Amino acid sequence: MSTKTNIQILQRGGVKRHDIIEHATRWGLSQLMSTRLANTLTIRIELRATKLRKGISGVAKSKAKGSKANKTFTIILLRDDCLKEQLVTLFHELVHVEQIAKNRLQKRVWRSDNRVHVRWEGKHLGPRDAIPYRTRPWEVEAFRLEKTLAKRYGNFLR
């Protein structure tokens, strides 16, 4: 499970659970990708008190690079969520890290309309904002895996 992934955790105030968040991040990466790939990543995790948007507990950010390799990510989690919810959200966002790091999900800003367009599994799906959130295939996959990973992580810790 030991990865050399560069992980940085930032937080102001609130209960600090950095050791658990870092451990869960490394474990989650070990479940989603090879150690070799995980070791090439840089992940910045920000625990914030402010809401992202209504109903959103976390987000994974990376630059829209199209088919170019993307190895740098920022994951934002709600600082004041309970640990269980933070872990479920963390695993959801790590699925997105895996999708982008393996180039399964590609984002590119098109000059013609200045919108982010997406490719999923090699197929162009159009502008991201034109696809309903819950039907985006990368979100469907992340929602399917988040609780499975959280449950397996809980069993791993026992």
C-alpha positions in Angstrom: 0.0 0.0 0.0 2.9 2.3 0.4 3.1 4.9 -2.3 5.4 7.8 -2.8 2.7 10.0 -4.0 3.3 13.6 -3.1 0.4 14.5 -0.9 -0.1 17.9 0.8 -3.0 18.6 3.1 -4.0 22.2 3.9 -6.5 23.3 6.5 -7.3 26.3 8.7 -9.2 25.6 11.9 -11.5 22.6 12.7 -10.6 19.1 13.8 -7.4 18.0 12.0 -7.5 14.4 10.7 -4.5 14.8 8.4 -2.9 11.4 9.3 -6.2 9.6 8.5 -6.9 11.6 5.3 -3.3 10.9 4.1 -3.5 7.2 4.9 -6.9 6.9 3.2 -5.6 8.7 0.2 -2.7 6.4 -0.2 -4.8 3.3 0.4 -7.5 4.5 -2.1 -4.8 5.1 -4.8 -3.5 1.6 -4.1 -7.0 0.2 -4.9 -7.5 2.3 -8.0 -4.2 2.2 -9.8 -0.7 0.8 -9.9 1.9 2.0 -7.4 4.0 3.0 -10.4 1.3 5.4 -11.6 0.4 6.6 -8.1 4.0 7.5 -7.5 3.9 10.0 -10.4 1.0 12.0 -8.9 0.9 15.2 -6.8 -2.3 15.6 -4.8 -3.1 18.7 -2.8 -6.0 18.2 -0.4 -7.7 21.3 0.9 -10.2 21.0 3.8 -12.4 24.1 3.7 -15.1 25.4 6.0 -17.0 27.1 3.2 -19.6 25.3 1.1 -18.5 24.6 -2.5 -22.0 24.7 -3.9 -25.3 23.6 -2.3 -25.2 19.8 -1.8 -21.5 19.4 -2.9 -19.1 17.9 -0.3 -16.0 17.8 -2.4 -14.4 18.3 -5.8 -11.4 17.1 -7.7 -9.7 19.7 -9.8 -7.1 19.4 -12.6 -6.1 21.4 -15.6 -8.0 20.7 -18.8 -5.2 19.3 -20.9 -7.0 17.1 -23.4 -5.0 13.9 -24.1 -1.8 15.2 -22.4 -0.9 13.4 -19.2 -2.2 15.1 -16.1 -0.5 14.3 -12.8 -1.3 17.2 -10.6 -4.6 17.4 -8.7 -6.4 19.4 -6.0 -9.1 17.7 -4.0 -11.3 20.0 -1.9 -13.3 18.5 1.0 -15.7 20.1 3.5 -13.7 20.6 6.6 -16.6 20.2 9.0 -18.1 17.0 7.6 -17.9 14.0 9.8 -15.0 11.7 9.1 -17.1 9.0 7.5 -18.6 11.6 5.0 -15.1 13.0 4.4 -13.8 9.6 3.5 -16.7 8.7 1.2 -16.2 12.0 -0.6 -12.4 11.5 -0.7 -12.8 8.1 -2.3 -15.3 9.6 -4.8 -12.8 12.3 -5.8 -9.9 9.7 -6.0 -11.9 7.8 -8.6 -11.8 11.0 -10.6 -8.1 11.3 -10.1 -7.7 7.7 -11.4 -10.0 8.4 -14.4 -7.9 11.5 -15.4 -4.5 10.0 -14.6 -5.3 7.0 -16.8 -6.6 9.3 -19.5 -10.1 7.7 -19.3 -11.6 11.1 -18.7 -10.2 14.0 -20.7 -11.1 17.6 -20.5 -10.2 20.3 -23.0 -11.3 23.9 -23.4 -12.4 24.5 -27.0 -11.5 27.9 -28.4 -14.6 27.9 -30.7 -17.0 28.2 -27.7 -14.7 28.6 -24.7 -16.4 25.6 -23.0 -14.9 22.5 -21.3 -15.5 19.5 -23.6 -15.1 16.0 -22.4 -14.0 12.6 -23.8 -14.9 9.5 -21.8 -13.2 6.3 -22.7 -12.1 7.7 -26.0 -15.6 9.1 -27.1 -16.3 12.8 -27.3 -19.4 13.6 -25.3 -19.6 17.3 -25.9 -19.5 20.3 -23.5 -19.4 19.1 -19.8 -22.1 21.6 -18.7 -24.5 20.2 -21.3 -24.4 16.7 -19.7 -26.7 16.3 -16.6 -24.5 15.8 -13.5 -25.9 12.4 -12.4 -25.8 11.0 -15.9 -22.1 11.8 -16.6 -20.5 8.4 -16.9 -17.5 9.4 -14.8 -19.8 10.5 -12.0 -21.9 7.3 -12.3 -18.7 5.3 -11.8 -17.5 7.5 -8.9 -20.8 7.2 -7.1 -20.8 3.4 -7.6 -17.3 3.0 -6.2 -17.2 5.6 -3.3 -19.2 3.6 -0.8 -17.5 0.3 -1.8 -14.1 1.8 -1.2 -15.2 3.4 2.1 -16.5 0.1 3.3 -13.4 -1.8 2.2 -11.2 0.8 3.9 -13.2 0.4 7.1 -12.6 -3.3 7.0 -8.9 -2.7 6.2 -8.6 -0.7 9.4 -10.1 -3.4 11.6 
